Amino acid sequence: MSSTDHKYDILSKTSSLKGMRTFKNEDLILEDQEELRKEVQKVKESRKEGKWAIIRNIKVVIRDRNKKDNNK
């Protein structure tokens, strides 16, 4: 893509593809890809322990299933 604004414009229009099996994902530089792999591993380990865990902006958000506080 020639610009970040153009990229986000295109990504924002993907919601019009409802009913189609599509997903959107940003291209990441190699360092961010490696960081994401590590974070995915943390999520998998946390879920095995019975915790709620997701990745937001290449960072892990982990919560106990019965608590509302965040542990990062």
Secondary structure, DSSP 8 states (H G I E B T S, - for coil): ---HHHHHHHHHGGGGGTTS---------HHHHHHHHHHHHHHHHHHHTT-EEEEETTEEEEE-TT----B-
